[in-house]
């Protein structure tokens, strides 16, 4: 039997955590493509629920209302050729979950223990649903959702570099992006449940000053080794 076989069976998870703008999404997508794995952007699930709350005028700060909302919400993620589609009750909301209004409100959604519990269940089901592996990115993937992931990365970069990347995407001003990033870091790191932090067994990669190809090479080396790929 191929020595890597058991590591690539259903439920094989590579976890990528890190703060906003660290390059997680781009790199998780590229790594998944290189490995022939599916890809799961867990933040998209928190964003989809937030979008529904905003549309319905439900208070994102109300934990029990948000948990009740999640219970009557169908969130699906589909991986296709050009990335992931996010379906909210059957509607493709992939673009709408990236608006500033959702980005501003989503940290409240992600702070509620009952909401997180529901999301973790959905994420685990996603990873087990099909044969083959999955690259999962988020904030608590290596620490809480998949503590037994076969490989864990923690990506980071300086706040000003992360702000520059965000500004390049959004067309906004780097100074404003940096303020927003520091606010989100604070919310993600200080929440009581599943705060953003590096898992003890995660490989930390500082992506400051590196381009996408350079970071991908740093992920692929350990991934090939760990998964016994050629
Ligand atoms: O990665 P992102 O910007 O799409 O994440 C959106 C929000 O969801 C952000 O506030 C962090 C939170 N999040 C989380 O708490 N846990 C995850 N596994 C993924 C995202």
Boltz pocket constraint, residues with backbone or C-beta under 6 A from the ligand:
constraints:
  - pocket:
      binder: B
      contacts: [[A, 20], [A, 42], [A, 43], [A, 44], [A, 46], [A, 47], [A, 103], [A, 106], [A, 107], [A, 110], [A, 137], [A, 138], [A, 139], [A, 140], [A, 141], [A, 184], [A, 188], [A, 194]]
      max_distance: 6.0
